[in-house]
Amino acid sequence: MSVQVLQSPLAQVEPLPASRDTNPLSVLSEDERLHFGAVHQVAMAEVAPLTRRMEEEGQIPPELVKRLARYGFFGVVVPEQFGGSGQGFFDVVLTVEALARADAAVALLVDVHNTLITGAINRFGRRSQRFRLLPQLAAERIGAFSLSEAHAGSDAFALRTTATPVEGGFLLNGSKAWVSGGREAGLYLLFARLAPEDGGDSRDGITAFLVDRESSGLTVGPPEAKVGLKASSTTPLFLKDCFVADDDVLGEAGKGRRLAMALLNEGRIGIAAQLVGIGQAALDLAVAYAKQREAFGRRIGKNQSVAFALADAAMQVETARLLTWNAARLADQGNETRYAAAMAKLTAQRMAESVTSLGIEIHGGAGYTTDCLAEKLWRDAKAGTIYEGTENMQLTTIAHGLDL
Ligand SMILES: Cc1cc2nc3c(=O)[nH]c(=O)nc-3n(C[C@H](O)[C@H](O)[C@H](O)COP(=O)(O)OP(=O)(O)OC[C@H]3O[C@@H](n4cnc5c(N)ncnc54)[C@H](O)[C@@H]3O)c2cc1C
């Protein structure tokens, strides 16, 4: 493996100079520890008790969304001058992990909003866009990310939705698919294609638009009926001569591909954090059960085979967490995160699928009933093998770094 191509500071040929200030990766600063503790407390006290109800109703109650907004969970990276808390991307990752331990659908809503919407506007938005949109997004307006289309998922840049320049803006036509939080969102970061003669660059003309939910010509379709993450709405969007003003182009018209790719690296790290939270929840549940369930006259956790399986699961969770935290810290310091993000996401999706499956088995027959949370964690984890890139897409990215 050509480690320098992968740009892993952990694998330089020459050892890095020792620094007294370098903490082990798993050590949080005092601020980070307090932040994680505060989110975890809210997650356990206010989110976890609602998780079954949210599944049954297929939605996150609007009053819970309001409370999460009041706690500042939608403004983690929004600067204080716009009503946010001005924290870093690592704090988003801690927020998402803590919420996912209670409910993965709630974590997903908060994750997409922070990593893909407020983070994007903060980084790439014009001054006028930041002043206009960030205060609303830090308060209660939900943002959703719309890149995929029915025929363009892994091959996302094969998208067909068009943007045609008109006086003062663009008309969008086409349909988008799989928008997480599509039903709740007030703002969509939506990608469409300019024809080359309309100013698209010669390669693809992909452009990022900030589309208001109330725009005429935009229709939000009904949510998909999914295996898991049932409280998270996943909707199509239909666009028929939907007008978007020039001022609502994010970045430069025709240059949206690079912007999307930069965002998707952080998106992958956020989803990795969600999967770490799910995996940790499954592990905690299984360990608690192994300590109290008795068979053959003793607690099942006293059997070495059960203890080893749980030890292995604990190691998988920690491995995924360390890769995720490292990728987030790299992002916060302005480093390239392409490979670190793909490795974190792939490790986390494999871990979450395997640990949640083990969680069901440790519970025996009870684990296969809907009375036990183990089955919900397993269903929620499965989405992680698909969104923000399947296993093959992560391996494609990592293999690219090997320069074969
Ligand atoms: C619950 C959920 C939420 C989502 N939320 C969002 C969202 O908020 N915004 C958004 O834009 N999208 C979202 N998506 C879409 C998601 O990103 C895509 O579903 C995903 O990228 C896979 O695309 P696809 O479904 O078209 O599958 P395909 O691309 O058709 O892939 C099908 C299979 O073929 C494999 N494959 C495809 N091409 C190759 C190749 N070249 N080499 C090897 N294998 C290949 C894939 O790995 C996969 O196993 C969401 C999806 C789900 C399920």
The ligand as a MOL file (V3000), in Angstrom:
LIG
                    3D

  0  0  0     0  0            999 V3000
M  V30 BEGIN CTAB
M  V30 COUNTS 53 58 0 0 0
M  V30 BEGIN ATOM
M  V30 1 C -32.5850 5.2010 3.6800 0
M  V30 2 C -31.8980 5.9410 2.5760 0
M  V30 3 C -31.6670 7.2860 2.7060 0
M  V30 4 C -31.0420 8.0080 1.6760 0
M  V30 5 N -30.8630 9.3580 1.8150 0
M  V30 6 C -30.3500 10.0670 0.7740 0
M  V30 7 C -30.2820 11.5120 0.8390 0
M  V30 8 O -30.6270 12.1270 1.8640 0
M  V30 9 N -29.8460 12.1880 -0.2550 0
M  V30 10 C -29.4380 11.5490 -1.3880 0
M  V30 11 O -29.0300 12.2360 -2.3290 0
M  V30 12 N -29.4790 10.1850 -1.4790 0
M  V30 13 C -29.9360 9.4450 -0.4400 0
M  V30 14 N -30.0120 8.0600 -0.5280 0
M  V30 15 C -29.6160 7.4020 -1.7760 0
M  V30 16 C -28.3480 6.5640 -1.6280 0
M  V30 17 O -27.2240 7.4090 -1.5490 0
M  V30 18 C -28.2850 5.5810 -2.7980 0
M  V30 19 O -29.3630 4.6630 -2.6460 0
M  V30 20 C -26.9570 4.8500 -2.8520 0
M  V30 21 O -25.9230 5.7120 -3.2350 0
M  V30 22 C -27.0070 3.6430 -3.8050 0
M  V30 23 O -27.5170 4.0380 -5.0540 0
M  V30 24 P -28.6590 3.1550 -5.7700 0
M  V30 25 O -29.7380 2.9250 -4.7830 0
M  V30 26 O -29.0030 3.8010 -7.0380 0
M  V30 27 O -27.9670 1.7530 -6.0480 0
M  V30 28 P -27.0770 1.3980 -7.3560 0
M  V30 29 O -26.1290 2.5080 -7.6240 0
M  V30 30 O -27.9870 0.9710 -8.4320 0
M  V30 31 O -26.2500 0.1500 -6.8220 0
M  V30 32 C -26.8030 -1.1750 -6.7760 0
M  V30 33 C -25.6750 -2.1330 -6.4400 0
M  V30 34 O -24.7030 -2.1180 -7.4950 0
M  V30 35 C -23.4120 -1.8810 -6.9720 0
M  V30 36 N -22.6450 -1.0790 -7.9550 0
M  V30 37 C -23.0870 -0.0260 -8.6920 0
M  V30 38 N -22.0940 0.4410 -9.4550 0
M  V30 39 C -21.0070 -0.3220 -9.2000 0
M  V30 40 C -19.6630 -0.3380 -9.6710 0
M  V30 41 N -19.2270 0.5540 -10.5740 0
M  V30 42 N -18.8050 -1.2470 -9.1770 0
M  V30 43 C -19.2230 -2.1470 -8.2500 0
M  V30 44 N -20.4730 -2.1770 -7.7550 0
M  V30 45 C -21.3540 -1.2960 -8.2330 0
M  V30 46 C -23.6360 -1.1110 -5.6690 0
M  V30 47 O -22.5440 -1.2680 -4.7860 0
M  V30 48 C -24.9210 -1.7550 -5.1540 0
M  V30 49 O -24.6130 -2.9150 -4.4300 0
M  V30 50 C -30.6170 7.3270 0.4940 0
M  V30 51 C -30.8340 5.9450 0.3880 0
M  V30 52 C -31.4630 5.2510 1.4010 0
M  V30 53 C -31.6830 3.7650 1.2570 0
M  V30 END ATOM
M  V30 BEGIN BOND
M  V30 1 1 1 2
M  V30 2 1 2 3
M  V30 3 2 2 52
M  V30 4 2 3 4
M  V30 5 1 4 5
M  V30 6 1 4 50
M  V30 7 2 5 6
M  V30 8 1 6 7
M  V30 9 1 6 13
M  V30 10 2 7 8
M  V30 11 1 7 9
M  V30 12 1 9 10
M  V30 13 2 10 11
M  V30 14 1 10 12
M  V30 15 2 12 13
M  V30 16 1 13 14
M  V30 17 1 14 15
M  V30 18 1 14 50
M  V30 19 1 15 16
M  V30 20 1 16 17
M  V30 21 1 16 18
M  V30 22 1 18 19
M  V30 23 1 18 20
M  V30 24 1 20 21
M  V30 25 1 20 22
M  V30 26 1 22 23
M  V30 27 1 23 24
M  V30 28 2 24 25
M  V30 29 1 24 26
M  V30 30 1 24 27
M  V30 31 1 27 28
M  V30 32 2 28 29
M  V30 33 1 28 30
M  V30 34 1 28 31
M  V30 35 1 31 32
M  V30 36 1 32 33
M  V30 37 1 33 34
M  V30 38 1 33 48
M  V30 39 1 34 35
M  V30 40 1 35 36
M  V30 41 1 35 46
M  V30 42 1 36 37
M  V30 43 1 36 45
M  V30 44 2 37 38
M  V30 45 1 38 39
M  V30 46 1 39 40
M  V30 47 2 39 45
M  V30 48 1 40 41
M  V30 49 2 40 42
M  V30 50 1 42 43
M  V30 51 2 43 44
M  V30 52 1 44 45
M  V30 53 1 46 47
M  V30 54 1 46 48
M  V30 55 1 48 49
M  V30 56 2 50 51
M  V30 57 1 51 52
M  V30 58 1 52 53
M  V30 END BOND
M  V30 END CTAB
M  END
